[in-house]
Amino acid sequence: MADVVLNHISKTYNKGEVKAVTDVSFEVEKGELFGLIGPDGAGKTSIFRVLTTLLLPDAGSASVNGLDVVKDWKAIRQRVGYMPGKFSLYQDLTVEENLNFFATVFNTSVAENYDLIKDIYVQIEPFKDRRAGKLSGGMKQKLALCCALIHRPKVLFLDEPTTGVDTVSRKEFWEMLKRLKEQGITILVSTPYMDEATLCERIALIQDGKILSIDTPAQVVAQFPKNLYAIKSERMSQLLRDIRHLDYIDSCNSFGEYHHITFRDDDDYEIQKKLIADLNGKNHAYIEFKATPATIEDCFIKLLDQHE
Ligand SMILES: Nc1ncnc2c1ncn2[C@@H]1O[C@H](COP(=O)(O)OP(=O)(O)OP(=O)(O)O)[C@@H](O)[C@H]1O
């Protein structure tokens, strides 16, 4: 049986006015590293809170490690580690005190589970007497992960663990997750960063409380329905407006230093030549145009268009 199962889960707030999660179903296999990918307000935290038994769903059922989130809430809390999106540690306690506190709450000791957190803890050990509130973003994140792991959970829930953390620490964090996965821990991680999606084994793309797609990152990208092209010129905002006005263009979106475009019907050499000629006619100079592979972000935008 899968380690995390959601069956048509819905959750609303303000007496049904805010639909945070609508009819969401997916499963996370034992030992899988599964990503919930979506922007702010997509419903990720609500799903985490239902799965960690902190919130009751309005409809549907869910289980974690074979236990029902409503009926077996007490047993689930012993088996899961939860790193909430908002910094969850005691700011006035030191690194060491925080860790000891979380171990005590779960009726265990740091020594008993040290092997599991060792790789991560050694990186913050030099600061063990520093108050948690005085740590950098990356350090706080490592301490929060140690605290979520200290009772040796079977399933780990990480809600936007890399938000507000620098690029190097983000990379290190994902390497730590891979090592935890190798130890057999099931991991459900959420992120608004599309580039992190490729680091998961499978992902669910979520927007407005609804799942848009569930698959491996490679399959999500392979299902992008059209050829994709990247284009840039000297005046990027004007270029975006001008391209969007062309009736043979299907989509044009900003993407880093380029705009990504798809053509409505054919995208043969003739129509590509016409595009460049039309843009030259609108005084765009130094145009660079090339085919480019679709990314998760391109797929996300495309799926949003299809759902509107
Ligand atoms: N306690 C609450 N009362 C009312 N509305 C809420 C509450 N919690 C969340 N919401 C709303 O529910 C929707 C989903 O929020 P949720 O926090 O689950 O999404 P998220 O993907 O985790 O986004 P974020 O990263 O911003 O927390 C949002 O529109 C949010 O404003």
The ligand as an SDF file (V2000), in Angstrom:
LIG
                    3D

 31 33  0  0  0  0  0  0  0  0999 V2000
   -7.0540   29.7690    7.8800 N   0  0  0  0  0  0  0  0  0  0  0  0
   -7.4640   30.2130    6.7010 C   0  0  0  0  0  0  0  0  0  0  0  0
   -8.5680   30.9790    6.5710 N   0  0  0  0  0  0  0  0  0  0  0  0
   -8.9900   31.4370    5.3600 C   0  0  0  0  0  0  0  0  0  0  0  0
   -8.3660   31.1810    4.1960 N   0  0  0  0  0  0  0  0  0  0  0  0
   -7.2420   30.4310    4.2500 C   0  0  0  0  0  0  0  0  0  0  0  0
   -6.7370   29.9130    5.4920 C   0  0  0  0  0  0  0  0  0  0  0  0
   -5.6070   29.2110    5.2200 N   0  0  0  0  0  0  0  0  0  0  0  0
   -5.4260   29.2690    3.8820 C   0  0  0  0  0  0  0  0  0  0  0  0
   -6.3950   30.0080    3.2900 N   0  0  0  0  0  0  0  0  0  0  0  0
   -6.5560   30.2710    1.8460 C   0  0  0  0  0  0  0  0  0  0  0  0
   -6.6320   29.0090    1.2000 O   0  0  0  0  0  0  0  0  0  0  0  0
   -5.9200   29.0250   -0.0410 C   0  0  0  0  0  0  0  0  0  0  0  0
   -4.8400   27.9560   -0.0370 C   0  0  0  0  0  0  0  0  0  0  0  0
   -3.8890   28.2900    0.9480 O   0  0  0  0  0  0  0  0  0  0  0  0
   -2.6490   27.3570    1.3400 P   0  0  0  0  0  0  0  0  0  0  0  0
   -1.9050   28.0470    2.4540 O   0  0  0  0  0  0  0  0  0  0  0  0
   -3.1190   25.9850    1.5580 O   0  0  0  0  0  0  0  0  0  0  0  0
   -1.7960   27.3960   -0.0090 O   0  0  0  0  0  0  0  0  0  0  0  0
   -0.2160   27.2820   -0.2750 P   0  0  0  0  0  0  0  0  0  0  0  0
   -0.0730   26.6820   -1.6200 O   0  0  0  0  0  0  0  0  0  0  0  0
    0.4240   26.5790    0.8660 O   0  0  0  0  0  0  0  0  0  0  0  0
    0.2480   28.7590   -0.3240 O   0  0  0  0  0  0  0  0  0  0  0  0
    1.2170   29.5680    0.6730 P   0  0  0  0  0  0  0  0  0  0  0  0
    2.5870   29.1650    0.3030 O   0  0  0  0  0  0  0  0  0  0  0  0
    0.8820   30.9950    0.3430 O   0  0  0  0  0  0  0  0  0  0  0  0
    0.8200   29.1580    2.0810 O   0  0  0  0  0  0  0  0  0  0  0  0
   -5.3810   30.4410   -0.1930 C   0  0  0  0  0  0  0  0  0  0  0  0
   -6.3040   31.1610   -0.9590 O   0  0  0  0  0  0  0  0  0  0  0  0
   -5.3420   30.9630    1.2310 C   0  0  0  0  0  0  0  0  0  0  0  0
   -5.4910   32.3590    1.2710 O   0  0  0  0  0  0  0  0  0  0  0  0
  1  2  1  0
  2  3  1  0
  2  7  2  0
  3  4  2  0
  4  5  1  0
  5  6  2  0
  6  7  1  0
  6 10  1  0
  7  8  1  0
  8  9  2  0
  9 10  1  0
 10 11  1  0
 11 12  1  0
 11 30  1  0
 12 13  1  0
 13 14  1  0
 13 28  1  0
 14 15  1  0
 15 16  1  0
 16 17  2  0
 16 18  1  0
 16 19  1  0
 19 20  1  0
 20 21  2  0
 20 22  1  0
 20 23  1  0
 23 24  1  0
 24 25  2  0
 24 26  1  0
 24 27  1  0
 28 29  1  0
 28 30  1  0
 30 31  1  0
M  END
$$$$
